[in-house]
């Protein structure tokens, strides 16, 4: 007969916080190697396909060679695969749950096929919050700079995780009480057909330039669908991005042996990675989530996908932010909308500022985003 063992997870302590604060501003040395060192044709394509992006500029060499880039380039969010730190690999507070919750990117150069990426990173700040999800939470902010093989700075990003107490999130969190009280969602064929129409009609601007002069304040971007969310989709993203703690056999043992807090016993008593909240329904509920849910960097990448589809091959995404507001559990759909806030010229660049928000099928706010896109000018 199966038995369920109640377990208690580590707490946020003043001693642990003080030790963590000592790391602020200190460059991080040797850490877990990134999933991708090089922006190879396959690495770029795997990441793009992991977010459901089939733009031929990233995926089809024959097409890309005819563009102004002269060959395949990486989608902006590919850089998530080149740094575990920007993707949510946090230090300190062993055993305390970490949820990737947002990022603030600035890009300076295009990542070209076969570029080699190196990084420098450090803990930037720690901010305490009181949340509906888990009460006391710690926002842990890192900064990462990205360089190519020539030493050129190609991008810089802040990203942050919220560290929360799993027990309190499960037992006292109020954010998902209404969600958990609902019966499981089952879509009709018509509901799915209506949503999938957005996929059928999704437009990639591609080789047709979108000129700055042709953009108007208040102009809306086409709505982009992501979902319906499935565990299969979450794993597809992990294939391109690499995950944080996904290891097999000896390498899984080595990770847990070096970092015991990264191994949480599964139903067989085997230490397994905390990342399984993305594919194990029961474990996700143990940390206070409404079910197995999507990855944070995945959602940030969906927002940039929305903008790169709109801007075309000759546009350049200069900046983007992502602020996550709730989990997207399996079964959810996500509808990403955006509009032009303003257009302006700065330093000779013709720029467009975009505001984004994404809501699920219940019209609940999932994520907020912004972007700065540089567009070609007619003169």
N, C-alpha and C positions, 0 to 999 in steps of 0.2 A: 504494500500500500504506500502511495506517495505521501510524503509529509512536506509541509512548507515551514521553512526555518525563518523566524523573524531575525533580521540582522540590523545592526546599527552602524551607520557610517561616520567617519571622522567629522569633527566640528571645526568651525573657524575660531581660532583662539587669538588672543592678543599677542601671545608669544610668537605664534606663526606669522602674524601680520607684521610684527616688528622685524623678524628675520627677512621677510619678503621685501620690506621697505629698504633694507640695506642694499638690495640689488638695483635700485633705481639709478639709471644713468650709466651703469656698468656694462660695457660691451660683452655680449654673450660669446663665449669661445666655442669649443667643440660641442656639437649637439647632434641629434639624430640627423642622418643624411637626408637631403631632400629626395622626393620621388623622381624629379627630373633635374639633371645638371644641364642638359642640352635641349635646345628647342628643335628637335629633329622633326622630320615630316610626320612620323608616326606619333610622337609625343604630342605634337600640336593637334593632330586629328583626334587622338584618343580623348584629349581634354575637351575639344569642341563637341564631339559626339556625346561625351558624358553629360553635357548640359543641354543636349538636343539642338545643337547649332550646326547646320550643314552648309554654312557660307562657303562657297568655293574658294574664296580668298585664303582661307586657312586649310582647305581640304583637297583642292584639285590643282596639281602642279601646272597642267596645261592651261587652265584658266588664269591662274595667278601670274604666269610668265607674261601674259599679254597686258597686264595692268601696269600702272606707273611704278609699282613696287618691284617689278621684274621677277617675281617669284613668290613663293609662299611666305607669309608672315604669320606671327602668332596673334591670336585674339588677345585683347588686353588682360583678361582674367587668367590667362595661362600661367602668369607668374605665381599664382597660388600654389602651383605644383612644384615650384622651385624653392619654397621656404616652408618648413614646418612651423616656424614661429608665426608668420603672418596668417597661417591656417589654423592656429589655435593651440599649438603646443606650449603649454604654460609651465612655469616652475613654481616651486613652493607650495605650501598648503596641501601636503600629500593626502590623497584620498578624498579631497573636497571637489565636488563636481564642477566642471568647467563647461560653459555653454558659449560658443562663439556667437557674438551678438552685433558686430558691426565693423565697418572699415571706412577709411578715408584715404583714397588713392590720388596720386599725381603722376602722370606719365610724361616723360621727356623725349624718349626716342622709341621707334618701332623695334620690336624683337623680330629679327629675321631668322629664316631657316638656318639651323645649325649654329646659331649663337650659343655661347656658353655663359651661363648665368652664375654669378657669385653674389653673396649678400653680406651685409653687416646689420646687426640688430642689437637692441637693448630694451630693457624695461623702462617705459617712459613715465608711467604714473600709476597710482593706486587710488581709487575713489570708492568710498563707502556709500551704499544706497539702502533704502528700505523698500522692498518690493512686495507686490501681491503674490508673486509666484512662490517666493521662499522666505519672505521676511528679510533679514539681514543678508546683503549680498555685496561682494567686492568686485568692482570693475577693474580689471587688470589690463592695462594698455601697453602695447609694445609698438616700437617703430622698427621698420625694416627698410634698408636701402638696397637697390638691385643694380648690379653692374654687368656689362657685357665683357667679352674677352679683351676688348681694347681699353678697359678701365672707364668707359663712359657710364655715367649715371643714367640709367634708363627709366627708373621709377622709384618712388618712395611711398611708403604706406604706413599709416597707423591702423592697428586692428585691436579689438578688445574682446575679452571673454568676461562673463559674469561667473564668479565662483559662488556657489550656493550650497547650503547644507541639504543633502538628499532627504534626510528624515523629515526635516521641517517642511520642505517643498511637498512631500507626499502627504504628510499628516495635517498641516495647517495652511498650506497654500490655497488661496481662493480663486486664482485666475481661471482655472479650468473646471470648476465645480459644475457649471451649467453644461459645458461640453461633455463631461463625463456622465452627466445624467441623461443625455440624449441616446436614443437607440442607434445602433450602427447604421451608417448611411448606405443605402443601396440605390444606385442611379438607374433610371429607366433608359431604354434604348434611345428615346427621344432626347433626353437630357444630355446623353453622351454625344449624340449626333450634333446637337446645337453647339456644344463646346468644341468638338473636333472640326467644326466649320472654320474656326479660327486658325487651326493648323493648315487646313486646305487653302486658306486665303492669305497665309503669312507671306509677306513680301520682303525680299532681301534687295535693298537698293542697288547694290553691286556696281556695275561699271557706269551707270548713268549718274553723272555728278549731281549732288544736291548743292546748289550754289547758295551762299549766304544771303544774297540779295532776294532770293525766292522764298525765304523763310519769314513768317510773320509772328509777332508776339501773340501768345495765346493759342497758337496752332497745336493741334493734338496729334500725338503719335498714335499709330495703330495699336489697338489692344493686343497684347501677347498672352497666349495661354501657356501655362506650365501645369502638367498633371494630366489626368488625375494621379495623385501621388501613389506610388507603389514602392514596396521594399526593393523590387527589381530595379526601379529607377534610381533609388538611393545608391544601390550597389554599382550601377552603371557609372554614376558620378565618381564613386571611390576608385573605379578602375582607371579613370583618366587622371584623377587628382592624387591618388595614392593613400589617402587616409592619414591618420596620425599614429595609430597603434596597431594596425592590422599586420600581424606577423604569423608565421606558421612554424610549428615544431620547435627546433632548436632556437630559432630567432625569437619566437614568442617567449620561450623560457628565459632567454638571455635578457629580454626587455624587463620581464617581471622580476628576475633575479636582481637586476640593477636598480629597479624602481618598483618596490613592492606595492606602492599605492596604485600602480597602474593595473594590478591584477585583482579582479573582484570575482569571487567564486561564483560559478554558474550552477545549474541544477545538478551537475555531476560532482560538485565540489572542486572543480578545476579552475584555477585563477584564469580569468579571461578579461579581455580589454573593456574599458568603460565605453568605448565607441559602439558597442553593440546596442546601445539605445536606439541606433538607427535601423536595426533590423530585428530586435527582440521586443515584442509588444510588452511582455511582462516586466522586463527590466526597465524599459522606458517609463512605465507607470511607477516603478519603485523610486525614480528620481523626480517624480511629480509631473512628468509630461503626460499629455493625453493619449499617447501611443507612440509607436516607432515613427520617427520624423526625419525630415530632410536635413542636410548639412547647411551650416551657415554660409561658408564660402560658396557653396552651390547657389544659394539664393542671391548672393552678391553678384555672381557671374550671370545669373538670369537677367538682372537689371542692366548690366553692361551689354549683354546680348541684345536686349531691347533697343539700346541706342546705336549699336554698330549696324544692326539691320537698317535703321533709319538713315544713318549718315552716309552710307556708301563707301566704296573703296578709297575715295580720295579724301574722306574725312579722317580726323584724328581725335580720339578720345583723350582729352587733356586731364580730366579729373572726374572722380565719381565717389559718392558716399553711399553707404548702406546702413540703415538702422533697423534692426529686427525688432518686431513688436510682439510676435507670438510664434508658437511652433506651427509647422505644417505637417500634421500627422498623415499617415497613409489613409487614402480615401479623399483627401482634400483636393480641390482644384484651386489654381491661383491665376488671377487675371491682373496683368500688369498694365497700368495706364500711365501716360505721361503727356506733358504739354510744355511748350516753349514759354519760359518765364520772361526772358528778354534776350535780345541780340545786341552785341556791342563789339567795338574794335579796341584792342589793347595791345600795345607793343607791336603794331603792324599785323596782328592776328585777327581774323574775323571769327568771332566766337558766339556760341549760342548756349545759354544756360537752360537746362531742362529740369523740371520737377517730376518725380515719379511717386506712385503709390501702388501697392498691390493688395487686393482683398481676396478672400476666399469665397466659396459658393454661398456662404451665409452672410456675406458683406462685412465680415470681420477684418479689421486692418491687420495685415501680416507684416508689411515692410514698407519703409519710406526710403526714397533715394533721390539723389541729385546728380547731375552731370554737367560738364563743360565740354562741348564739342567744337573743334576747329573745323571750319568748312572752307572749301575753295571759294574764291571771289571772282566775279566776272571782270573786275578791273582793279 
